Amino acid sequence: MKVSGFTIIKNGVTFAYPFREAVLSILPLCDEFIVNVGDSKDETLEVVKSMRDERIRIIQRTWDMSLRKNAQVLSVETNHALKECNGDWCFYIQSDEVLHEKYIPVVRRAMEKYLAIPKVEGIRFSYKHFYGSYDYYQDNYRRWYVRETRIIRNKKDIVSWGDAMDFRHPDGSKVRTVDIKAEIYHYGHARPPRAMAEKTFGFYKLYHNDEEASKLEKAFQLYDDLGNLKRFEETHPAVMSDRIDNSNWQFDAKLDEQPPDWVRAILIFLNPVTKRIKNLIVKKNG
């Protein structure tokens, strides 16, 4: 069994992405690792080179930032990295995702088991979304995605889709996947406040035209999803140790202002129902 890891990154230092940690976290499972480095205005390329592992292969590309609709540029560049993969399995890790080392045996056994079962085209992971700091995570499964496919069989008819969050067949049909008991730690919303703001503004420009992005920037609020946080009491991946030890910003989770868990559960359940009612009212009055 041969495994290819792959990822994409651009301006990772400026936006405080843990892209180095992301690569290192799954490297023990990989026979090769493809990193698509977009033309950056910081030291991103130098950081990737500094890992000095013979399995890591860098491709440098100029990303077409005009592909803004649904952040299509992200899937386009992910597919360029995917095309370079030679493994039986291709393990995709986004630059703000990290695999805890405790899951490495679980993932390896899953790849070995399902390699001989052709109908299984992908392997899905659970997610833990850290928010504000490394001490808190989101506990609202209605708003935050719960599972995503991160390992796919190396087939020409499986491609990165949309904004690179998913993999599908070229006709849009879903990949046949299995779920495993392994969790991806998502640190996209746990970074220094200034870097968080800059990263968010950068993402606005991936999804919207300049005018729309400007309006969103003016309305930006740093922490707009409080109320469903829980304190993280376990261990982070070992590769995150230095980054966490060097973190120096303050974050107030306002846990004392959160409603009790049973109230939050009811509110989370009712939220989509409330949205449907509002949409019906708008449609009726429209």
C-alpha positions in Angstrom: 0.0 0.0 0.0 1.3 3.4 -1.0 -0.1 6.6 0.5 0.3 10.1 -0.9 -0.4 13.2 1.2 -1.3 16.5 -0.4 -2.2 20.0 0.6 -2.3 23.6 -0.7 -1.1 26.8 1.0 -0.6 30.5 0.2 0.5 33.3 2.5 0.3 30.8 5.4 2.7 32.7 7.6 0.8 36.0 7.3 -2.5 34.3 8.1 -1.0 32.1 10.9 -2.0 28.8 9.3 -0.5 25.8 11.1 0.4 24.4 7.7 3.7 23.0 8.9 2.0 21.2 11.7 -0.7 19.9 9.3 1.9 18.3 7.0 3.9 16.8 9.9 0.8 15.4 11.5 0.0 13.0 8.7 3.5 12.5 7.3 4.1 9.3 9.3 1.3 7.7 7.2 2.7 8.9 3.8 5.2 7.6 1.3 5.2 11.0 -0.4 3.7 14.4 0.2 2.7 17.0 -2.4 2.5 20.6 -1.3 1.1 23.1 -3.7 2.5 26.5 -2.6 0.9 29.5 -4.2 2.9 32.6 -4.9 3.1 34.2 -1.5 4.1 37.5 -0.1 5.7 36.0 3.0 8.0 33.1 4.0 5.5 30.3 3.3 7.7 28.6 0.7 10.8 28.8 3.0 8.9 27.2 5.9 7.8 24.3 3.6 11.4 23.8 2.4 12.7 23.9 6.0 10.9 20.6 6.8 13.6 18.9 4.8 12.0 15.5 4.3 12.7 13.6 1.1 9.1 12.6 0.9 7.9 16.2 0.5 7.7 17.5 -3.0 6.8 21.1 -3.7 5.0 22.4 -6.7 4.9 26.2 -7.1 2.0 27.8 -8.8 0.4 31.2 -9.5 -3.2 30.8 -8.3 -5.9 32.3 -10.5 -7.6 34.6 -8.0 -10.3 35.5 -10.5 -12.0 32.2 -9.8 -14.0 33.7 -7.0 -17.4 32.0 -7.4 -17.7 29.5 -4.5 -13.9 29.9 -4.0 -13.3 27.7 -7.0 -9.6 28.5 -7.0 -9.2 26.3 -3.9 -10.5 23.1 -5.6 -8.6 23.9 -8.8 -5.3 24.1 -6.9 -6.2 21.1 -4.8 -6.7 19.1 -7.9 -3.3 20.2 -9.3 -1.7 18.7 -6.1 -3.9 15.6 -6.4 -2.7 15.0 -10.0 0.8 14.7 -8.7 -0.1 11.9 -6.2 1.1 8.4 -7.0 -0.3 6.4 -4.1 -3.1 4.0 -3.8 -4.7 6.3 -1.2 -4.5 10.1 -1.3 -4.6 11.8 2.1 -5.7 15.4 1.9 -5.1 17.7 4.8 -6.1 21.4 4.8 -3.6 23.9 6.1 -5.5 24.6 9.3 -6.2 20.9 10.1 -4.1 18.6 12.2 -4.4 14.9 12.9 -3.6 13.8 16.5 -0.9 11.2 16.7 -3.2 8.9 18.7 -5.3 8.3 15.6 -2.4 7.2 13.3 -2.9 3.5 14.0 -6.6 3.8 13.4 -6.1 5.5 10.1 -3.5 3.1 8.9 -5.7 0.1 9.7 -8.6 1.7 7.9 -6.5 2.3 4.7 -5.2 -1.3 4.9 -8.7 -2.8 5.4 -10.5 -0.9 2.7 -7.8 -1.0 0.1 -9.1 -4.4 -0.9 -12.7 -3.2 -1.0 -13.1 -1.2 -4.3 -16.5 0.1 -3.6 -15.1 2.2 -0.8 -13.8 5.3 -2.5 -13.1 7.5 0.5 -12.6 7.6 4.3 -14.4 10.2 6.4 -13.2 11.8 9.7 -15.0 13.5 12.5 -14.1 17.1 13.3 -13.4 19.2 16.4 -13.5 22.9 15.7 -11.4 25.1 18.0 -12.6 28.6 18.4 -11.0 31.8 19.8 -8.1 30.0 21.4 -6.7 26.5 21.8 -8.8 26.1 25.0 -12.3 26.1 23.5 -14.2 24.3 20.8 -17.5 24.6 19.1 -20.4 22.4 20.3 -23.0 23.3 17.7 -23.3 20.5 15.2 -26.1 22.3 13.4 -23.8 25.1 12.2 -20.4 23.5 12.1 -19.6 20.5 9.8 -19.3 17.2 11.6 -17.6 14.9 9.1 -15.6 15.3 5.9 -13.8 13.0 3.5 -10.0 13.4 3.7 -8.7 10.2 2.3 -9.7 9.2 -1.3 -8.8 6.4 -3.6 -6.5 7.5 -6.3 -8.9 7.5 -9.3 -9.2 9.9 -12.2 -12.9 10.2 -11.6 -12.5 11.6 -8.0 -11.8 15.3 -7.8 -11.8 18.1 -5.3 -15.1 19.9 -5.4 -16.4 23.4 -4.8 -14.3 25.3 -2.3 -12.1 22.2 -1.7 -14.1 21.0 1.3 -15.4 17.9 -0.5 -14.5 15.3 -3.1 -16.9 14.1 -5.8 -17.1 12.5 -9.2 -16.9 15.0 -12.1 -20.6 14.8 -12.6 -21.2 16.0 -9.1 -22.2 12.6 -7.6 -20.9 11.8 -4.2 -18.0 9.5 -3.4 -18.8 6.3 -1.6 -17.2 6.6 1.9 -16.9 5.0 5.2 -16.6 6.7 8.6 -13.8 5.9 11.0 -13.3 6.7 14.7 -10.6 9.3 14.1 -10.9 13.1 14.5 -9.4 16.0 12.6 -8.6 19.0 14.8 -9.6 22.2 12.9 -7.7 25.3 14.0 -9.1 27.7 11.5 -10.7 29.9 14.1 -8.0 29.6 16.7 -5.3 32.1 15.8 -4.1 35.5 16.8 -6.8 38.1 16.4 -5.0 40.2 13.8 -4.2 37.1 11.7 -7.8 36.0 12.1 -9.1 39.2 10.7 -6.6 39.2 7.8 -7.4 35.6 7.0 -11.1 36.3 7.1 -10.7 39.3 4.8 -8.7 37.2 2.4 -11.5 34.6 2.4 -14.1 37.3 1.6 -12.1 38.0 -1.6 -12.1 34.3 -2.5 -15.9 34.1 -2.5 -17.0 37.6 -3.4 -16.2 40.5 -5.8 -14.4 43.5 -4.5 -17.5 45.5 -3.7 -19.1 42.6 -1.7 -15.9 41.8 0.1 -15.5 45.5 1.1 -19.0 45.5 2.6 -18.3 42.3 4.6 -15.0 43.7 5.9 -16.9 46.8 7.3 -19.4 44.5 9.0 -16.8 42.1 10.3 -16.9 41.0 14.0 -14.0 39.0 15.3 -15.9 36.5 17.4 -19.5 36.2 16.2 -20.3 32.7 17.2 -20.1 32.6 21.0 -22.7 30.7 23.0 -22.0 27.1 22.1 -18.4 26.7 23.3 -16.9 24.0 25.6 -13.5 24.0 27.3 -11.1 21.5 25.8 -9.8 19.2 28.5 -7.7 16.8 26.5 -4.3 17.0 24.7 -3.5 18.7 21.5 -1.4 17.0 18.8 2.2 16.9 19.7 3.2 18.9 16.6 1.1 21.8 17.9 3.1 22.1 21.1 5.4 25.0 20.1 2.7 27.0 18.4 0.4 26.7 21.5 3.2 27.4 23.9 4.0 30.6 22.0 0.4 31.8 21.8 0.0 35.1 23.7 -3.5 36.5 22.9 -6.4 36.7 25.3 -9.8 35.3 24.5 -12.9 35.6 26.6 -15.3 32.6 25.8 -18.0 34.2 28.0 -19.0 30.7 29.2 -20.8 32.3 32.2 -23.2 33.9 29.8 -24.0 30.7 27.9 -27.4 29.0 28.6 -27.3 25.6 30.2 -26.6 22.6 27.9 -30.2 21.5 27.8 -31.4 24.9 26.7 -28.6 25.1 24.1 -29.7 21.7 22.8 -33.3 22.9 22.3 -32.1 26.2 20.7 -29.8 24.3 18.3 -32.7 21.9 17.4 -35.1 24.7 16.8 -32.8 26.9 14.8 -33.4 25.2 11.4 -37.2 25.1 12.1 -37.2 28.8 12.9 -35.3 29.5 9.6 -37.9 27.5 7.6 -40.8 29.4 9.2 -39.1 32.7 8.5 -38.6 31.7 4.9 -42.2 30.6 4.5 -43.3 34.0 5.9 -41.1 35.9 3.5 -42.2 33.8 0.6 -45.9 34.3 1.5 -45.5 38.1 1.9 -43.3 38.4 -1.1 
